[in-house]
Structures are given as structure tokens and as C-alpha cells.
């Protein structure tokens, strides 16, 4: 943020414009003094010539006109008019009294006294010129009419009057400057108090870190004397100095540098440093450095980082445990499934119907448990970062066709229509064959599981540039918007309790993780009560193979991928 300077309205009056009504008072006092002097001279008989009386009355005229200075607005123009009026009065007075050779000789310089009170170099120059013209006019008058009779008393009284006017005018001219000086000193004192009372430490230093001034509270890890003697860099722990120098270099370039460092004398503490250039003119470049004690924040961040690492280690340990346990469980479970299959097939003789039914249930339950264990194993491997892709080149249509063949029986049992739309040409990709098959199986199983009788499931496989797009669309129950945001994470399920009981919440998580391992992604779009579309997009298409027909071809019977 750029620095902002504010000025009070009183300061806007300028160096030559007093804000109090002192000038009209000065003018009124001058007019009164001139009039009283004229009356006194007449009463004492010291001024036998009427020219002296008229001259004093002319000199009093600008003083009486000074009352116009009380009117608001256009102050500069009125001050200039007053100087012109003072000059005209001085010239006329000099003509009447023969200028410097006459009894009112000092009044030739009354425009200068008035300009001193009014202020401003332009007005002072005009007043000096008017006084010069008055002196010249007086000399001409004296040469033309002859020198007047000497009147030392009158000249002394006029001189005293002018001296008082000069003294008072000088006082008026100096008051605004004195007031501004006092305001500046008070403002500087307030700024110093503000800087001294701030919670951090502010330093003024050069790019080498040499400290010229310091304000504010010194952090407990620093010594102010050491900062002035050795500079900031010497007070920084050696490994943190490059970061501090980098922040200073950034500020020298006109930016704002920021870093955290450990003080050399207190390695258990941390200070936050902010550096920016000081806005000033001249060849010397100085910087503003602000230091705050950041130890508490550093300790909190360190504790959070330790907790995060501990949580990650615990999560990885859990994932490794699940992976190992899943692997160990599969061996006895395969035996149970195998024995149940032998009993169900009655290879060693007939069984009572009740026992045959039990064998069928054991086989189904074991198969379901095996699928669950396989999913847990895959999820654990992915979570533990132990799942490695086995990349190879193959036709993606073969893998998707095999996945559809594996679930076709389930679709027929539920009375669903399973259809596939694939390109006519081979779709050559480089990917993990098993992972692609797993993604297709999981998406198909979910679609069949949550699609009611007489519904349909459609599989689309195509290439869009370097991307392989596998899309599975169904006319099932759909997913609510609030549930759609959660799906794709392990053990997250949607729908009612009856729907959740049909799965484990691992299928979509596996699809998403396997897609991300291929640098792809999973996108879900669903409308509650109308169906769901799941799209897997993978950048695995081999562009060296001739491009497939951009218009996908729907395979009809007897092709094995389509059942109408």
C-alpha cells in the first residue's frame, strides 16, 4: 500500500495567510493612529500646513479599507488589492508633502510595512516598487515647488508610527510560520511516540543491514546495541542468513521481502522479518525492516507438521496392515470357496437338499467376501503407494468386452438390458490391462446393482485424441447431489440404508485411484430417480495407430457385446 499523507484544513491556508482576524485589526489600528496623530498635531499647533493633515488622512485610508479582509473567500485577490491601495496612498501622500524632504517622509515606506503584514514575496515586491515611486514623486514635487519648511517633530512622530507598524507587521508575518513549526514539532513527537509504542521493532537500515534508527519494542532474542554495532546480518543464525539476504535483495529491487529466521543468540526462538524500500529521494537507498517475535506461531506450525507426519505414518501403517491381512485371508477363503463348490457340485456323492442349499449359501457368501477382500487389498495398496502399474499395449475393446461378459449373467438375472457401443477399428492403448478391467467391472457392477428390473446399462468406449473414454450409463435410482460430492472416497456410500447394504463403498474409490494412477480422472453425473453416468478419461491412446472411425458403431447380434 502506498503511503498516504493528510494535511489539516488550517495548514491549507498557506505560509502567508493567517487564519485569525489579526490583519484587519492591524489595518484599523493604523487608520486610528494616523487620524489621532493628525488631530494631535493640529491641536498642538505643530502642523500649520494643511498638507500634513491631508497626508495623514490619506495614509489612514488603506487602514480603514482593511476591513474588507474580514469577508470570506478570495483572500489572495483582496490582499493584492490592499497592497495597490497602500501604494497609491503612499504616492499621493508623498506628492502632497514633498516625499523624503517633507515632514511625512517615513510614510513613503508604509506600503512595505503593509506588505510585510500581508505576507507574500509578490506583494512585498509590489510594495517596494510603490515606495520607490512615492520617493521619486516626492523628489519631483520638491524640485518643482521648492522644499517645505522643516518639521522635525512631525517627521519623528511619523517615523515612530511607521516603526510600530513594521514591528507589528513582522510579528504577524512570523506567526503562521511559528504556528506551523510548533505543529510540525508536535506531529513529529506524536509519530515518534507511535513508532516507539508499536509491538514490533522497526529498523531503518541500508542494503548491507547496517542499522541507522530503531523504533518500537525489541524482541527478547535481540540486543539493540548489538544491532547498531554489528548490523542485522550478524544477529542472524548462519543457516538463515541466505534467506534474510534474499528478502533484503527483493526489497532493494522495489518489492517486499519476507522471511523467518532464528536469532544467533537464541536458537530456540523465531523472528518474522518484513522488508520494504523506504520512500525517499536521493542516491542513498535505505530500507524499512520490521521484526516480530514469531516463536509461538512457529511452535504451532511445528506441532501441526509433527501431527500431520504422525497421522500419515499411522495411515500408512493401517494400509500396510490391511494389505497384509487381506493377503493372508484370501488363502483360507479360497479353500472354503473351493470346498463349498465341491459340495455344491456333489462330486463325492449326493447330499440332502438342505445341505446342498447350505453349500450354495457358503459358496455365495465366500465369493462375496473374497470380492470384498480383493477390493480392500487393492485400496490398501493404493493408499500405501505400493500399487504399481504394469503397462502394456493392447486393444481396449477386448478388455471391456471381457468385463461385460463377466457381468452379463447378473444383468440377465435382474432382467436388465446390457448394451455396448464401441468403435469399428481396433482401439490400441498403452495401460495396465488388469486395472482397466477392474475399472470396467466396478462401474458395471455398480450400474447393475442399483438399476431396477427392466432398466438398461450402456457401455461406450471411444478415443478422443490421446484420451480413452469409458462411459457406463444406467437408468437406475440415481444419486442425490449431496451424496455425489462424497462418492469416490473409500467407504463412502449413497442412498438409503437398503442401498448401502448392497456394497462396501470401495468400488468407485478404486476406479478413481486407478484412473489417477494413469493420470486420468473419474467424472460422475447423476439425476436422482433417472440414472447415473460414470466417465473414466485416460490419456493412454496410442496415436501411432490409425485413428478410429470418429462415429462409434453400435454392434448388433450376433456380436457378443450387445444384448437387445
Secondary structure as the mmCIF struct_conf table of DSSP 4:
data_model
#
loop_
_struct_conf.conf_type_id
_struct_conf.id
_struct_conf.beg_label_comp_id
_struct_conf.beg_label_asym_id
_struct_conf.beg_label_seq_id
_struct_conf.end_label_comp_id
_struct_conf.end_label_asym_id
_struct_conf.end_label_seq_id
HELX_RH_3T_P HELX_RH_3T_P1 UNK A 9 UNK A 13
TURN_TY1_P TURN_TY1_P1 UNK A 15 UNK A 16
BEND BEND1 UNK A 19 UNK A 20
TURN_TY1_P TURN_TY1_P2 UNK A 21 UNK A 21
HELX_RH_AL_P HELX_RH_AL_P1 UNK A 22 UNK A 44
TURN_TY1_P TURN_TY1_P3 UNK A 45 UNK A 45
BEND BEND2 UNK A 49 UNK A 49
HELX_RH_AL_P HELX_RH_AL_P2 UNK A 50 UNK A 65
HELX_RH_3T_P HELX_RH_3T_P2 UNK A 66 UNK A 70
BEND BEND3 UNK A 71 UNK A 73
HELX_RH_AL_P HELX_RH_AL_P3 UNK A 75 UNK A 97
TURN_TY1_P TURN_TY1_P4 UNK A 98 UNK A 98
HELX_RH_3T_P HELX_RH_3T_P3 UNK A 99 UNK A 101
BEND BEND4 UNK A 102 UNK A 102
TURN_TY1_P TURN_TY1_P5 UNK A 103 UNK A 104
HELX_RH_3T_P HELX_RH_3T_P4 UNK A 105 UNK A 109
HELX_RH_AL_P HELX_RH_AL_P4 UNK A 110 UNK A 118
HELX_RH_AL_P HELX_RH_AL_P5 UNK A 121 UNK A 145
HELX_LH_PP_P HELX_LH_PP_P1 UNK A 147 UNK A 150
HELX_RH_AL_P HELX_RH_AL_P6 UNK A 152 UNK A 197
BEND BEND5 UNK A 198 UNK A 200
STRN STRN1 UNK A 201 UNK A 206
TURN_TY1_P TURN_TY1_P6 UNK A 207 UNK A 208
STRN STRN2 UNK A 211 UNK A 216
HELX_LH_PP_P HELX_LH_PP_P2 UNK A 217 UNK A 219
TURN_TY1_P TURN_TY1_P7 UNK A 220 UNK A 221
HELX_RH_AL_P HELX_RH_AL_P7 UNK A 224 UNK A 230
TURN_TY1_P TURN_TY1_P8 UNK A 232 UNK A 232
HELX_RH_3T_P HELX_RH_3T_P5 UNK A 233 UNK A 235
STRN STRN3 UNK A 236 UNK A 236
HELX_RH_3T_P HELX_RH_3T_P6 UNK A 238 UNK A 240
HELX_RH_AL_P HELX_RH_AL_P8 UNK A 241 UNK A 252
TURN_TY1_P TURN_TY1_P9 UNK A 253 UNK A 254
BEND BEND6 UNK A 255 UNK A 255
STRN STRN4 UNK A 256 UNK A 263
TURN_TY1_P TURN_TY1_P10 UNK A 264 UNK A 265
STRN STRN5 UNK A 266 UNK A 277
BEND BEND7 UNK A 282 UNK A 283
STRN STRN6 UNK A 286 UNK A 293
HELX_RH_AL_P HELX_RH_AL_P9 UNK A 295 UNK A 345
TURN_TY1_P TURN_TY1_P11 UNK A 346 UNK A 348
BEND BEND8 UNK A 349 UNK A 349
HELX_RH_AL_P HELX_RH_AL_P10 UNK A 353 UNK A 383
TURN_TY1_P TURN_TY1_P12 UNK A 384 UNK A 385
STRN STRN7 UNK A 391 UNK A 395
HELX_RH_AL_P HELX_RH_AL_P11 UNK A 396 UNK A 414
TURN_TY1_P TURN_TY1_P13 UNK A 415 UNK A 415
STRN STRN8 UNK A 417 UNK A 422
BEND BEND9 UNK A 424 UNK A 425
STRN STRN9 UNK A 428 UNK A 432
HELX_RH_AL_P HELX_RH_AL_P12 UNK A 433 UNK A 449
TURN_TY1_P TURN_TY1_P14 UNK A 450 UNK A 450
BEND BEND10 UNK A 451 UNK A 451
TURN_TY1_P TURN_TY1_P15 UNK A 453 UNK A 454
STRN STRN10 UNK A 456 UNK A 464
TURN_TY1_P TURN_TY1_P16 UNK A 465 UNK A 466
STRN STRN11 UNK A 467 UNK A 474
BEND BEND11 UNK A 476 UNK A 477
HELX_RH_AL_P HELX_RH_AL_P13 UNK A 481 UNK A 484
TURN_TY1_P TURN_TY1_P17 UNK A 485 UNK A 488
BEND BEND12 UNK A 489 UNK A 489
TURN_TY1_P TURN_TY1_P18 UNK A 490 UNK A 491
BEND BEND13 UNK A 495 UNK A 495
HELX_RH_AL_P HELX_RH_AL_P14 UNK A 497 UNK A 500
TURN_TY1_P TURN_TY1_P19 UNK A 501 UNK A 502
BEND BEND14 UNK A 505 UNK A 505
HELX_RH_AL_P HELX_RH_AL_P15 UNK A 507 UNK A 517
TURN_TY1_P TURN_TY1_P20 UNK A 518 UNK A 519
STRN STRN12 UNK A 521 UNK A 527
TURN_TY1_P TURN_TY1_P21 UNK A 528 UNK A 530
STRN STRN13 UNK A 531 UNK A 538
BEND BEND15 UNK A 539 UNK A 539
STRN STRN14 UNK A 541 UNK A 541
TURN_TY1_P TURN_TY1_P22 UNK A 543 UNK A 544
BEND BEND16 UNK A 545 UNK A 545
HELX_LH_PP_P HELX_LH_PP_P3 UNK A 546 UNK A 549
BEND BEND17 UNK A 550 UNK A 551
STRN STRN15 UNK A 553 UNK A 554
TURN_TY1_P TURN_TY1_P23 UNK A 557 UNK A 558
BEND BEND18 UNK A 559 UNK A 559
TURN_TY1_P TURN_TY1_P24 UNK A 560 UNK A 561
#
